[in-house]
Amino acid sequence: MTQSYGLQGRVVVLTGAASGIGRALAQAFAQQQAELVLVDRAWDALQEVAKEIEGLAPLCKVHAHGCDLSDDAAVQAVAARIAQAHPQVDVLVNNAGVEYPTPLSDTSDLANARWGQLLDNNVTSMVRLTRALLPHIRSGASIINQASIWGKTGVADFSAYVASKHAVIGLTRALAWELGPRGIRVNAVCPGWIRTDAAMASLQAMALAQGRTEADVEREILSGQVFPNMLSPADIAGVYLFLASDDARCMTGQSLVASNGEVMS
């Protein structure tokens, strides 16, 4: 039996919902009978997720919006559509982001652009959408930002991604203070290694850079965890449900780690 987090009928805006952790979160919130507003630039994949949820949880209302969160005008437009259909937002999950290596040894003409684009996708996009939706985020609402254990540590060749996730944690703390007077909570989740396409692409890039096999790199990663198994997106969904719920009403400015014990803080 699914545990209830008291989210029935609450309007949950979830970005990056077309795949990976976002897709699992959409399923988890749907099982709570929340009203879902799913946002992703991968429109075809997003529609598939929406259909999937309608079959999984027929009582859950699902609304899908295609949007590139790096586009100011597109974000303003999607926020206006969301506000027109939903006078208030109860939960905003800023999950969308990208992940790829940015080694300093890359001296190509596109190196700096790739660095900046990653920061824009992973941090500034959160600010764009949060700012656009802010007039409609009610007092007592919960904002959940997607960080990473790499926002608490570091790793070679991924400087832009690591910097972006450190920035998300800082942004979360700053917005907790800024939005606290409005009664809005702001927290972050720091997942460890999750078996998603993006994470596995990073693992592959690490193996290639180190001249090792992917299996060897994965074994090394898992050996650094208390529980040595690769997590699935569904394994961490409960952390977000808790932060979205009134049970977490005393928590703001926090960055909860979900990493099988790889990072403890």
C-alpha positions in Angstrom: 0.0 0.0 0.0 1.3 3.4 -1.0 2.2 5.7 1.9 0.1 8.9 1.9 2.0 12.2 2.2 -1.2 14.4 2.2 -0.6 15.7 -1.3 -3.9 14.8 -2.8 -5.2 17.6 -5.1 -2.1 19.8 -4.7 -0.7 21.4 -7.8 2.9 20.1 -8.4 5.0 21.7 -11.1 7.8 19.4 -12.1 10.5 20.2 -14.6 12.6 17.8 -16.5 9.8 15.3 -16.2 10.3 13.4 -19.5 13.0 11.0 -18.3 15.3 9.8 -15.5 14.6 11.1 -12.0 11.9 13.5 -13.3 9.9 10.7 -14.8 10.1 8.7 -11.5 9.0 11.8 -9.5 6.0 12.3 -11.9 5.0 8.7 -11.2 5.4 9.1 -7.4 3.4 12.3 -7.2 0.8 10.8 -9.4 0.4 7.9 -7.0 -0.2 10.6 -4.3 -3.1 11.9 -6.5 -1.5 15.3 -6.8 -2.4 17.5 -9.8 0.7 17.3 -12.1 2.0 20.1 -14.3 4.9 18.5 -16.2 7.5 20.6 -18.0 10.2 19.5 -20.4 11.7 20.5 -23.7 11.6 16.9 -25.0 7.9 17.2 -26.0 7.4 13.8 -27.5 8.9 12.0 -24.5 6.9 14.2 -22.1 3.7 13.3 -23.8 4.6 9.6 -23.4 5.1 10.2 -19.7 1.8 11.9 -19.4 0.0 9.0 -21.1 1.9 6.6 -18.8 0.7 8.4 -15.7 -2.9 8.5 -16.9 -2.8 4.7 -17.1 -0.9 4.4 -13.8 -3.1 6.8 -11.8 -6.4 7.5 -13.5 -7.5 9.8 -10.7 -4.5 12.1 -11.2 -4.9 15.1 -13.4 -1.9 15.6 -15.7 -1.0 18.7 -17.7 2.1 18.7 -20.0 3.9 21.8 -21.3 6.8 21.7 -23.7 9.3 24.4 -22.8 13.0 25.2 -23.1 13.9 26.7 -19.7 16.9 28.4 -21.1 14.6 30.7 -23.1 13.3 33.7 -21.2 10.3 34.3 -23.4 9.4 30.6 -23.4 9.5 30.5 -19.6 7.3 33.5 -19.3 4.8 32.0 -21.7 4.7 28.6 -20.0 4.3 30.3 -16.6 1.4 32.3 -17.9 -0.3 29.2 -19.2 0.3 27.4 -15.8 -1.1 30.4 -13.9 -4.2 30.6 -16.1 -5.0 27.0 -15.4 -3.9 26.9 -11.8 -4.4 30.0 -9.6 -1.9 28.7 -7.0 1.1 26.4 -7.1 1.6 24.2 -4.0 4.9 22.5 -5.0 7.6 23.4 -7.5 10.3 20.8 -8.2 13.1 22.4 -10.2 14.5 19.1 -11.5 15.6 19.9 -15.1 19.3 20.0 -15.9 22.1 18.6 -18.0 25.3 16.7 -17.2 28.4 16.4 -19.3 32.2 16.7 -18.8 34.0 20.0 -19.2 37.7 19.3 -18.8 40.1 22.2 -18.6 42.1 20.4 -21.3 39.4 21.2 -23.7 40.7 24.3 -25.6 38.2 24.2 -28.4 36.3 27.3 -29.5 33.1 25.9 -27.9 34.6 25.0 -24.5 33.6 28.2 -22.7 30.2 28.2 -24.4 29.6 24.6 -23.2 30.6 25.7 -19.6 28.2 28.6 -19.6 25.4 26.7 -21.1 25.6 24.0 -18.4 25.4 26.7 -15.7 22.5 28.3 -17.4 20.6 25.0 -17.7 21.3 23.8 -14.2 21.0 27.0 -12.2 19.7 30.1 -14.0 16.8 28.0 -15.4 15.6 27.4 -11.8 15.7 31.2 -11.2 13.8 31.9 -14.4 10.9 29.6 -13.7 10.8 30.3 -9.9 10.7 34.0 -10.5 8.0 33.7 -13.2 5.8 31.5 -11.0 6.4 33.3 -7.7 3.2 35.4 -7.7 1.3 32.1 -7.9 3.3 30.1 -5.3 1.1 30.1 -2.2 2.2 30.6 1.4 3.0 27.2 2.8 4.3 25.9 -0.5 7.4 23.9 -1.0 10.2 24.5 -3.6 12.6 21.6 -4.2 15.7 22.1 -6.2 17.7 19.4 -7.8 21.3 19.4 -6.6 23.8 16.5 -6.4 26.4 14.9 -4.1 28.8 16.6 -6.5 27.5 19.9 -5.0 29.2 18.8 -1.8 32.3 17.2 -3.2 34.3 17.4 -6.5 35.4 15.3 -9.4 37.9 15.8 -12.2 36.7 16.8 -15.7 33.2 17.9 -14.6 34.0 21.4 -13.3 30.9 23.1 -14.8 28.5 20.5 -13.5 30.1 20.5 -10.0 30.1 24.3 -9.9 26.4 24.3 -10.9 25.4 21.9 -8.2 27.4 23.9 -5.5 25.5 26.9 -6.9 22.1 25.2 -6.5 22.9 24.5 -2.8 23.8 28.2 -2.4 20.8 29.3 -4.3 18.6 27.1 -2.1 19.9 28.7 1.1 19.6 32.2 -0.2 16.0 31.7 -1.5 15.0 30.0 1.8 15.8 33.4 3.5 14.3 35.4 0.8 11.0 33.5 0.5 10.7 32.6 4.2 8.7 35.8 4.9 6.2 34.6 2.2 5.8 31.3 4.1 7.5 29.4 1.2 10.0 26.6 2.1 13.0 26.0 -0.2 15.1 22.8 0.0 17.3 20.8 -2.2 18.0 17.1 -2.8 21.5 15.8 -3.5 21.2 12.4 -5.2 24.2 10.1 -5.5 24.8 7.8 -8.4 21.4 7.0 -9.9 21.0 4.7 -12.9 19.8 7.2 -15.4 21.0 7.8 -19.0 22.7 11.0 -18.0 24.6 9.4 -15.1 25.6 6.4 -17.1 26.9 8.7 -19.9 29.0 10.5 -17.2 30.3 7.1 -16.0 31.2 6.2 -19.6 33.1 9.5 -20.0 35.0 8.9 -16.8 36.0 5.4 -17.9 37.1 6.7 -21.3 39.2 9.5 -19.7 40.8 7.1 -17.3 41.5 4.4 -19.8 39.4 1.9 -17.8 36.3 -0.2 -18.4 32.9 1.1 -17.4 32.4 -2.0 -15.2 35.6 -1.2 -13.3 34.6 2.4 -12.7 31.2 1.4 -11.5 32.7 -1.2 -9.1 34.9 1.6 -7.7 32.0 3.9 -7.3 29.8 1.3 -5.5 32.7 0.4 -3.2 32.6 3.9 -1.8 29.0 3.5 -0.7 27.7 2.0 2.6 25.1 0.1 0.6 27.0 -0.9 -2.6 24.3 -0.9 -5.2 23.4 1.6 -7.9 20.2 3.4 -6.9 17.2 3.7 -9.3 15.2 7.0 -9.6 12.3 5.4 -7.8 14.5 4.6 -4.8 14.9 8.3 -3.9 11.4 9.6 -4.8 10.2 9.4 -1.2 12.7 12.2 -0.3 10.9 14.6 -2.6 7.5 13.5 -1.4 8.5 14.2 2.2 9.9 17.6 1.4 6.7 18.5 -0.6 4.5 17.5 2.4 3.5 19.3 5.5 5.5 16.8 7.5 8.6 18.8 6.4 7.1 22.2 7.4 10.0 22.9 9.8 12.6 22.4 7.1 14.0 25.1 4.8 17.4 25.8 3.4 18.4 22.2 3.7 20.2 19.9 1.2 19.2 16.3 1.8 21.7 13.7 0.6 20.4 10.5 -0.9 23.5 8.5 -1.9 23.5 5.1 -0.2 26.0 6.7 2.3 28.6 7.7 -0.3 28.4 11.3 1.1 27.5 12.0 4.7 26.6 15.5 5.6 
